[in-house]
Structure formats: structure tokens, C-alpha cells
Amino acid sequence: MFQHDAYILLLEGESILDFIDGLSTNLVSGQCSTIFTRANAKIIDVCEVLPVGSNVAIIGYEPYKNDLISHLKPRILERNITIRDIGSINDVFVGPIPEELPSGSTRLNSFMGPMAIIPKHHEKQASWDQSHWDEYRIMNMIPYHGAEITPQVHPYACGLDKLVHPNKGCYIGQEILTRMRSRGRQGKTLVRRSNPAPNATTTGAKESLCIERTQ
């Protein structure tokens, strides 16, 4: 398993799932993967939503944390919701996850496949380095933060079509994504190519992932 460079935000308060649902691309009614987008439909972050009792944890990519917090905070001013960063007490792993996990751990399915949240005091170590994770992603066509998933792309361009609910509206960026889908004009798409692959976003030993313009 590979250690994901993750943050974990705990949202505490009332109607939190409804709040997240109103700001993201997927239908949020429980544990799921979803995307927060800007008005131009470019990605802020792709996150896991995990109910924790009456609260909700959002798990995302650490370098994008401040952008997501800045996106959420102005929209909770009139709501009884607080945001607390609990990433410092947990490690997050993705990829093949062992059957046996330390006490207090949480296993879930993410858009990247299996994910485990393990309390940091267990000092669990990754069994995969970046190259192992990249080969796994290339084989399974899994986009990753900082490679395929960046603030410069929209969800359709990096293989995240399934996280954009086709019948959901009224979230930031929805109008552009709906227009792209209805007109069949996504602009770019995620593909796997044999090496050497020009403009590769992730390069493996024999194949690479690329974001290419559609015809």
C-alpha cells in the first residue's frame, strides 16, 4: 500500500452532508467520492466523504487543503458548522490494503480504490514507493493528485466522469460541466499510451497516462 499525501478535515454541526452535496459534483448522501470545482469547472480537490457519527470527515490531497478550506469557509457563515483539521493524528494509505488493520483504523472505498485511515501512533509504514503506486495506477487507469488531477483541468479531462452525477444541479461549476456533457465536448480525456508517450502525466516502465485533446 502507498501512503497518500492526505489531509483530513472534520466538519462538525448540522446538515453537513446536505452542505457538501450543495457544493460538489457527486450526489452526497453518505460515504462517497466527490469533487469540488470552481465556477469555471476546474478542480479544487477530489475528496472522500466519510460520515463519522454525527460529523463528517473530508479526506483530500494536502497541497490542495488551503484552497478547499478557502472555498468552504465563506459558505458556512450562516450555518452551524465548524471545520477542524485532524490530519496530524492519522495516516492515509491507498492501493491494496491488508485484511488486518491496527485498532481504530477505518477502511473505505475511494475513487482510487481501497483506502485505509490508520491512527498515526501505530507508526504504520507504506509497503509501496511512488514507482509501485504509479505502475498500479497506470494499469488501472487511476488519476492522481498533482499528476492528472490539477487545478488546471476539469473532471472529465482526468477520467473522473463517474464522480459527476448526471442529474444533479446547483453546485459551483455545474453549468459548464452539464453543457460539456450535453454537447459531447469534453475537450480532453485521460488515456493510456505505450512509451514513449508525449506529454505524459504519469510515466511508467512500459506505459504512461496522458491527458489528450479529443477530436
QUIVENVEN-V788515 format. One record per pair of residues at least 12 apart in sequence whose C-alpha atoms are under 8 Angstrom apart, sorted by the first residue. I is the first residue (numbers start at 0). GAP is how many residues later the second one is. D is the distance in Angstrom with one decimal. If there is no record, write none. Layout:
BEGIN
i | gap | d
I | GAP | D
I | GAP | D
END
This chain:
BEGIN
i | gap | d
0 | 92 | 6.2
0 | 93 | 5.7
0 | 94 | 4.9
0 | 95 | 5.3
0 | 96 | 5.9
0 | 125 | 5.6
0 | 126 | 5.2
0 | 127 | 5.3
0 | 132 | 7.9
1 | 91 | 5.4
1 | 92 | 5.3
1 | 93 | 6.1
1 | 124 | 5.3
1 | 125 | 6.4
1 | 126 | 4.9
1 | 127 | 6.4
1 | 128 | 7.4
1 | 131 | 6.3
2 | 88 | 7.4
2 | 89 | 6.0
2 | 90 | 4.4
2 | 91 | 6.4
2 | 122 | 7.9
2 | 123 | 5.6
2 | 125 | 7.9
3 | 57 | 7.8
3 | 87 | 7.9
3 | 88 | 5.5
3 | 89 | 5.3
3 | 90 | 6.3
4 | 56 | 5.9
4 | 57 | 5.7
4 | 87 | 7.5
5 | 53 | 6.6
5 | 54 | 5.5
5 | 55 | 4.6
5 | 56 | 4.8
5 | 81 | 7.3
5 | 85 | 7.6
5 | 86 | 6.3
6 | 52 | 5.7
6 | 53 | 5.5
6 | 54 | 6.0
6 | 55 | 4.9
6 | 58 | 6.8
6 | 78 | 7.5
6 | 79 | 7.6
6 | 80 | 4.9
7 | 49 | 6.4
7 | 50 | 5.6
7 | 51 | 4.6
7 | 52 | 6.7
7 | 77 | 6.0
7 | 78 | 5.5
7 | 79 | 4.5
8 | 48 | 5.5
8 | 49 | 5.1
8 | 50 | 6.6
8 | 74 | 6.4
8 | 75 | 5.6
8 | 76 | 4.6
8 | 77 | 5.9
8 | 78 | 7.0
9 | 45 | 7.0
9 | 46 | 5.8
9 | 47 | 4.4
9 | 48 | 6.4
9 | 73 | 5.7
9 | 74 | 5.0
9 | 75 | 6.2
9 | 76 | 6.6
10 | 44 | 5.8
10 | 45 | 5.2
10 | 46 | 6.1
10 | 47 | 7.7
10 | 70 | 6.5
10 | 71 | 5.7
10 | 72 | 4.7
10 | 73 | 6.4
11 | 42 | 7.6
11 | 43 | 4.9
11 | 44 | 6.8
11 | 69 | 5.5
11 | 70 | 5.3
11 | 71 | 6.5
11 | 72 | 7.9
12 | 41 | 7.9
12 | 42 | 6.8
12 | 67 | 5.4
12 | 68 | 4.3
12 | 69 | 6.4
13 | 65 | 7.7
13 | 66 | 6.0
13 | 67 | 6.3
15 | 39 | 7.2
15 | 40 | 6.8
15 | 65 | 7.3
16 | 12 | 6.2
16 | 13 | 7.2
16 | 39 | 7.4
21 | 148 | 6.8
21 | 149 | 5.5
22 | 13 | 6.5
22 | 147 | 8.0
22 | 148 | 4.9
22 | 149 | 6.1
23 | 12 | 4.7
23 | 13 | 6.9
23 | 147 | 5.9
23 | 148 | 7.2
24 | 12 | 7.6
24 | 138 | 6.5
24 | 139 | 4.9
24 | 140 | 6.2
24 | 143 | 7.4
24 | 146 | 6.8
24 | 149 | 7.3
25 | 137 | 5.3
25 | 138 | 5.1
25 | 139 | 4.9
25 | 142 | 7.4
26 | 138 | 6.2
26 | 141 | 6.9
27 | 21 | 8.0
29 | 19 | 7.2
29 | 20 | 6.9
29 | 21 | 6.4
30 | 17 | 7.4
30 | 18 | 5.2
30 | 19 | 4.7
30 | 20 | 6.2
31 | 16 | 5.9
31 | 17 | 5.3
31 | 18 | 7.0
31 | 77 | 7.9
31 | 78 | 7.1
32 | 13 | 7.3
32 | 14 | 5.7
32 | 15 | 4.5
32 | 16 | 6.0
32 | 77 | 6.0
32 | 78 | 6.0
32 | 130 | 6.8
33 | 12 | 5.9
33 | 13 | 5.5
33 | 14 | 6.4
33 | 15 | 7.3
33 | 129 | 5.7
33 | 130 | 7.7
34 | 12 | 6.1
34 | 120 | 7.8
34 | 128 | 6.9
34 | 129 | 7.7
35 | 32 | 7.8
35 | 136 | 7.9
36 | 117 | 7.9
36 | 135 | 6.2
36 | 136 | 5.8
37 | 134 | 5.9
37 | 135 | 5.6
38 | 133 | 5.3
38 | 134 | 4.3
38 | 135 | 7.9
39 | 133 | 5.7
39 | 136 | 6.9
40 | 113 | 5.6
40 | 114 | 7.8
40 | 131 | 7.4
40 | 132 | 4.2
40 | 133 | 7.0
40 | 135 | 6.2
40 | 136 | 6.5
41 | 109 | 5.9
41 | 110 | 6.1
41 | 111 | 5.3
41 | 112 | 4.4
41 | 113 | 7.3
41 | 131 | 7.6
42 | 106 | 7.5
42 | 107 | 6.6
42 | 108 | 5.0
42 | 109 | 7.1
42 | 110 | 6.2
42 | 111 | 5.6
42 | 112 | 6.7
43 | 20 | 7.0
43 | 23 | 6.7
43 | 24 | 6.3
43 | 106 | 7.9
43 | 107 | 5.9
44 | 15 | 6.6
44 | 16 | 7.0
44 | 19 | 6.3
44 | 20 | 8.0
44 | 23 | 6.8
44 | 106 | 7.8
45 | 14 | 6.3
45 | 15 | 7.7
46 | 12 | 5.3
46 | 13 | 4.6
46 | 14 | 7.7
47 | 12 | 6.7
47 | 62 | 6.4
47 | 63 | 8.0
60 | 84 | 6.7
87 | 32 | 7.7
88 | 30 | 6.0
88 | 31 | 5.3
88 | 32 | 7.5
89 | 27 | 6.4
89 | 28 | 5.6
89 | 29 | 4.4
89 | 30 | 4.6
90 | 26 | 5.8
90 | 27 | 5.3
90 | 28 | 6.1
90 | 29 | 5.5
91 | 23 | 7.1
91 | 24 | 5.7
91 | 25 | 4.6
91 | 26 | 6.3
92 | 22 | 5.6
92 | 23 | 5.2
92 | 24 | 6.6
92 | 25 | 7.9
92 | 33 | 7.5
93 | 18 | 7.1
93 | 19 | 7.0
93 | 20 | 5.8
93 | 21 | 4.5
93 | 22 | 6.5
94 | 17 | 7.4
94 | 18 | 6.4
94 | 19 | 5.8
94 | 20 | 6.8
94 | 38 | 7.3
94 | 41 | 7.9
95 | 18 | 6.4
96 | 17 | 6.4
96 | 18 | 6.9
96 | 19 | 6.9
100 | 17 | 7.8
101 | 16 | 7.0
101 | 20 | 7.1
103 | 14 | 7.0
103 | 15 | 6.7
104 | 12 | 5.5
104 | 13 | 4.5
104 | 14 | 6.4
105 | 12 | 6.7
110 | 31 | 8.0
111 | 30 | 6.0
111 | 31 | 7.6
111 | 32 | 7.8
130 | 73 | 7.6
133 | 68 | 6.9
133 | 69 | 7.6
133 | 70 | 6.7
134 | 69 | 5.7
134 | 70 | 7.6
137 | 54 | 7.0
137 | 64 | 7.5
137 | 66 | 7.2
137 | 69 | 7.1
137 | 70 | 6.2
137 | 71 | 6.0
140 | 18 | 8.0
140 | 50 | 7.7
140 | 51 | 7.1
140 | 68 | 7.4
141 | 17 | 7.7
142 | 15 | 6.4
142 | 16 | 6.7
142 | 17 | 7.9
146 | 54 | 5.4
146 | 55 | 6.4
147 | 53 | 5.9
147 | 54 | 7.6
147 | 62 | 7.8
147 | 63 | 7.3
155 | 30 | 6.3
155 | 32 | 7.3
155 | 33 | 6.5
156 | 29 | 6.8
156 | 30 | 7.1
156 | 31 | 4.7
156 | 32 | 4.3
156 | 33 | 6.0
156 | 54 | 6.7
157 | 30 | 7.9
157 | 31 | 6.0
157 | 32 | 5.0
157 | 53 | 6.6
158 | 30 | 6.5
158 | 31 | 5.3
165 | 12 | 7.7
185 | 28 | 7.4
186 | 26 | 5.7
186 | 27 | 5.6
187 | 23 | 6.3
187 | 24 | 5.3
187 | 25 | 4.0
187 | 26 | 5.1
188 | 22 | 5.4
188 | 23 | 5.5
188 | 24 | 6.4
188 | 25 | 6.5
189 | 19 | 7.0
189 | 20 | 5.8
189 | 21 | 4.6
189 | 22 | 6.5
190 | 18 | 5.8
190 | 19 | 5.4
190 | 20 | 6.2
190 | 21 | 7.0
191 | 15 | 6.8
191 | 16 | 5.6
191 | 17 | 4.6
191 | 18 | 6.2
192 | 14 | 5.6
192 | 15 | 5.4
192 | 16 | 6.4
192 | 17 | 7.1
193 | 12 | 6.1
193 | 13 | 4.3
193 | 14 | 6.3
194 | 12 | 5.1
194 | 13 | 6.4
196 | 13 | 7.6
197 | 12 | 7.9
198 | 12 | 7.7
END
